[in-house]
């Protein structure tokens, strides 16, 4: 009925300390741990030569918790200090790790879905433990939009080989599966991504030939067959990539703070979000007074209240969320071709307002968000956002990713590793995600501006303000989105 922790000396193997971990459990009336419960004890980063940090996970029938201890050696005597308790969720804990200030856990739900959360060791809010969900990297969309002017093969090849979307192993296994289904043997050995692209092209072409009827097909029917076969191969890549991305455990480096997930097909690094990402990726709106770090936004020379900037950002995000994903895909395709995105935005609004009965919920959400936009100094906030998202300021943010002067241990570690492929992968992934977030914010700002113009008569927006939004706001936002 107890959970004992024994501390042994490395020399002589003498047990110098025995602790009943239940002494640190505040719950009354729950004095025993189930025999089949999941209990873990890990050693954290060293505080100094005479102390060590420990974290214990205790799995009770009715609740789960972490207990954090510091074991200190003073004058040849061992002392234990209980630092904090932190409650956890009821799902199955796969693994957890800790650094000097925070703990991070990997849990799995009953349906097999896994998720990662982290929390400061001593942080609470209204007496409750504060856990934040780790946002995964951009997930691949379930389908690829192919427009009439695009070639299916080229469009799907660009989507499949988009950096960071599918691993080479997932693509190779999808090609093996496709070859088995068509009965066409293909040499799947490759030494470069160019050779792999050729293999995929041959594999899908064989699948198209295998699925085509004996009679001659009309051009539209053959194009539909091409899209169907390429979509099937794309979906197969997704299935194998899901297996590759299955998390198995966590790891962390005590000196550098670098943490990551051990996946079935490799490693995935976890890093702290930059301010821009933190604001945009948070599911719940964040207040300025709850996030002092937001003051590090590069808004030099501007006096706009950061709370106003956040309000505009969230309102624009809520407006863009009312439109289907196909509108965003068309917008991306238009920008890649160097065309004007205005017709795509106008068509999206026109489609939404065609049938007022079907889209009444989306319209009300847009109107509510537009009302929130008008409660703040809209133009000042937009100008600040344009400045924040400017390429020069983005370069400053990216440079700060490698700024380690504030932490000597991390600086030393970075000196050793920044010339390696690991550092290249870490920094390039950070920059890619940061630029992707910037693009999403620009896109949402564009939808927000059009929403205000769409409702200018109902809200009584002066003509001068309409002209400023149309001529300045739209132009600048479009330029940022294209960058």
N, C-alpha and C positions, 0 to 999 in steps of 0.2 A: 504493500500500500504506500510505498514511498518511491521517489525518483532521486537516487543518490548520484552525486557527482564526486569523483575521486580525483585528486591532484597528486601526481607523482613527480618526483625529481628525475631528470634525465640521467643523472649520475647516481648509481646506487639503487635506483628504482624504489625509493622509499616513498610511501604515501604520507604526505605532509598535511593533507586537508581532506575532509569529508563534509559535504554539504547536502542537505535535503532540499531539493529545488522547490518543494511544495511550500517552504517557508516564504517564498516570494509570490505566492498566489493569493490575491486578495479575496477570491471567491470563498464564501462561507458555506459549509455543508458539502463540499466536494473534495474529499480528502484523498481519493485514489484515482489512478490513471488506468484506463482499460488496457488489458493485456495485449490487444491487437492494435493499439494506437501507434501513431507515427511520432516518434520522438527523435529529435536531432540536437546535436551540440557541435558548434563549430568555433574555431579560434579566429578572431578578427585581427585587424592590423595591430602591430605592436605599438603601445603607447610610448614606452621607453625600455631601457634595459631591465627595469625592475617591475614592470607591469605588463599585463596582457588583457585584451578585451575578449569576452566570451558572449555568445548568444545561444540560448537554448529555446527550442520549440517544444511546447507542451500541448498534447492533444487530449482534451478531456471529452467526456460524453456530450456536454452541453456547450462548451466553448473551447476555442483554441487561442493560444497566446504565445508571444515571444517574451523571454526574460533576458535582460542584458546585465552582465556582471563585469566588474573589473577586479582582477586578482593582482594584488601588489605585494612585493617583498620589501620589508622594512626591518633592518637590524636582525636579519636572519629569521624573521617571523613573517608568516603569510597572512594577509588580510584580504577579505572579500568585501567589495562594495557593490551593493545592488543599485544599478543606474536607473533602470526603467522597466516597466511592463508595457507591452503593446498587444492589444487584442487583434486577432486575425479573422478571416472569413472561414466558413464551415466547409469549404471545398477541400479536396485532397491536395496536400502539399507535396509537390514533386521534388523541389530543391529550394534552397535559399542561400544567400550570401550577404555579406555586410562589409562596409568600409568604416571609416572613422566616424561618420556622422549619420549614416542611413542603413537601412536593411532593405533587401529586395528579395521577393519570393516568386516562385513559379508554381501556379496552382492549376489543377485540372478539374473540370466539371464532370458530372456524371455522363454527359453526352460525348465526352472525349475532347471537348474544346478546352484549350489551354489559354491562360492569360498571365501577365506579369504585372506586379504592382510593387511600388517602392514607397518608403515612408521615412521621415527623419526619426531617429531613435528617441529623441526627447520631445518631439512635436505633438501637440494635441490641439484640438479646436472644440471649445465648449465641453472639455472633459473627455472627448472621444478621440480615438486614434485616427490620424489623417493618412489615408492611403491614396496614392495617385497611380492611375493605370498607365503603363508604358505603351505609347502609341507605336504600332508596328510600321514598318516602311510601307511605301505606297503599294497597295494590293493591285494586281492586274485586273482590269475590267473583264467581265464574263464574256464579252463579245467585242468585235471590232467593227466599227462603222466604215462601210465602203461606199463612197459616193459614185455617182454615175460617171464622173470624169476620171475615176481612179481605176487602176489595174488591180484586181484582187490579189494576184501573187505578190506584187511589190508592196501593197498595203499591209498584208499579213506578215510578210517577211520583216518589214520595218517594226511591226508590233511585237513579233516574237523575239527579235534580236535587240529590242530596246534595252540599253544598259540597266542592269539591276532587276529585270523582270523575271527571266527564266535562267536557270543555270544550264551549262552545257550538258550536264548529265541528264537533266530533266528533258531537254530537247532530244538527246540521243535515245533515251528510253521511249519517248513518244514515237520516234522514227522506227524503233524496233517493233513496237506494238502495231504501227501502221503497216509495216512490211509483213508481219505475220497475218494480218487480216486480209491483205490483198494477195498473199502468196508470192510476192515479188521479192527476191533476195537482193539486198543492197549492202555494199561494203560500208559499214558504219565506223570504220577506223578513220580518224582525222587528226591532223596535227595543227590546225588553225581554224579560226572561226569562219574563214572564207571557204575552206573545204566543207565545214559543217553546213553552211548555207547551201552549197551545191548538193549535198546529200539530201537535205530537206526538200529542195526543189524537185529532185528526181523522185523522192518518196511520194510526195503529194501528187505529182504528175501521174505516177503509176496508179494512185488511188482514184484519180479522176478518170483515167482510162478504164480502170476496172469497173467503175460505177456507171460509165456512159453506156447507153443502149446501143444496139447494133445499127439502128437506123440513124440517118443524119438529123442533127438537132438544130433548132433555130438558135440564132445568136443569143437571144435573151435567156433561153432555157440552158444553154451551155454556160453562160455567165453565172446563172443561179447555181448550177452544179459546181462550178469552180468555188464559189463562195461557200457552199455547203461543205465541200471537202476540206477547204482551208480552215473553216470554223471548227470542224471536227478535230483536225490536227491541233489547232490552238487550244481547244478544250482538253485534249489529251495532255498537252504540255502543262496545263494548269493542274490537272490531277496529279501528275508526277511531281510537280513543284510543291504541292501541298505535302506530299510525303517527305520531300527534301527539307521542308521548313518545319517539320515536327520537332518541337523542343524537347530536349532530353535532360538538360541541367543548366546551371548558371556558373559563371566564374567571375572573379574580380582580382585586380592587381592592387595590393595594399598601398604601394608607393605612388603609382600614377593615378589611381582612381578609375582606370579603364575597366569597364565591366562589359559582359556580353552573355549571349545565350549559346549553348552548345546545341546545334541542330543535328538532325540525322544526316544532313548533307553538307555540313560545314559549320561555320561560326557566324554569328550576327552580333555586331557591336552595339552597345547601348551608350548613349551619351546624353548629357543634359541639353535640353532645348535652348536655343538662343531666344532672346525676348520676343522676337518677331514670331517664331514658331510657337512659343509657349502661349501667346495670346490667341493665335489662330486655331491651334489644334485643341485647345481646351474645350471640353463639351459644355461646361457651364461658364457663363460670362464671369470674368474676373474683374474685381474692383482695384482701382489704383492703390488704395490704402492697404489692400491685402497683399500687394506685390510691389514692395519697394524697389525691386530690381528693374522695374519698367522705366525708372528714371534714367537708365543708361541708354535709352533710345537715342540715336544720333540726330537729335533735332536742335542742333546748335543754332543759336540766334533766333529761335522761334519761341513764342510765349504761349502757345496753345496749351490748354489744360489737357493732360494726358487722359483724363477721364472722358473728355469729349472725343478724343481720337478713338478710344476703345468703344465708345457708344456708336460712332460711325462705322467702325469695323464690324461690330456685331450686327448692326442693322443691315449692312450690305450683305453680310453672310446669310442672314435670314431671308433676304429677298432672293438671292441666287438659289437658295435651297428649294424654292418653289418650282423650279424649272426642271424638266427631265434631263437625264444625262446625255441624250442625243444632241441637245442644244450645245452642250459643252464640247462634244466631239466635233460638231460642225464648226464651232468657233475655233478650236485648235487647228483643224484642217485648213480653215480660211487663213489663219495667221501664218501657217507654214508655207502657204502659197503666196504670201505677201499681199493678200487682198484686204479690202476694207471690212472690218468685222461688224460695222453698223447694220447692214441688212440682216445678218444672223440674229442680232439682238432684237431688232424690230420684228422679225418673223416670229421669234419666240414669244414676245409680248402679244402679238396679234393672235397667235394660236391659243394662248392662254385665255384671251378675252373673247374668243369666238363663241364659246358655249358657256355662258355665265352660270348655268345650273351645275355643270360638271366641275367647274373650277372655282366654286364660290369660296371654298376653304383657302385655296392658294391666294385668291384675290384679297380676302380679308387679312391674311398674314402679311401680304405686301403693303396694304394700306396701313396696318399697324406699325410696320417697320419704317415706312415713309414718315409717319407721324413722329416716331422717335428721332429720325434724322433732323426734323425741323425743330426739335427741342434743344439742339446744340448749335453753336456757331458753325454751320455746315461748311462754309467756304474756307474758314481758317483751318478746320480739321482736315478737309480734303487737301489743302496745300501742305499741311504737315505730313500727311500720309504720302503724298507725292514725293516729298523730300526724303522721307524715310526709305522709300522704295527705290530711290534713285540709284543708278549703278555705282556711283562713287561711294555712297553710304553702304551699299551691299558689300563692296570691296573691303570697307573698314570692318564690317561684321565678320567677313570670312578671315581676314587677317587676325582678328581677335581669337579665332578658334585655336590658333597655335601660340597664343600669348601665354607663356607659362612662368613669367618672371615672379608672379606672386606666390608661387609654390616651388621651393628649391628641389624637393623630392621629385615632383613631376617634371621640372625642367631637366634634371639629370636623366630621368627615364626617357624623355623626349629626345635628348641628345643622342642616346644610344639607338633609338628606334626610328627616328624621323627619316633616315636614309633607306629604310627597308620598305618592302612592298606592303607590310602591315600598316605602316604610317600612311602610305599613299592611299590605301583602301579606306582607312578611317577618315582622313581629311577630305578625300574626294566624295565619299558618301555624305559627309556633313555638308559640304558645299552644294551637292546636288539636291539634298533635301531642303536646304535653305532657299535655293533658287526656285525650287518647286513651290514652296510656301509663298514666296514673293509673287509668283505667277498666279496662284489661286487668289491671293488678295487683290491683285490688279483686276482679275476677271470679275470678282464680286463687286469691286468698286464700279466697274463698267455697268453691271446690272443695276446697281444702286442709283447711279446717275440717270439711267433711262427710266427707272421707276419714278423718280422725282419729276422728270419731264412728262411722263405719262399722266401723272396726277396733278399737274400744275394748275389746272382750272379748279379742281376740287379744293386744293389747299390754298388757293389764292396767291401763288408765287408771282412776284412782280416780273414784268417783262425783262428788266435789266438783269435780274438773277437768272432767268431762263436763258438769256443770251450768254451770260458768263458760263453757265453749266455746259451749254451746247458747244461753245467755241473754245473754251479753255479746259474745262473739266474732262470732256470727252476726248479731246485731242491729246492731252497729256496722259490720260489713263491708257488710251490706245497705244501710245508710244511706249509706255512702260510695259504693256502686255506683250508687245512685239519684241522687246529687248531680250 
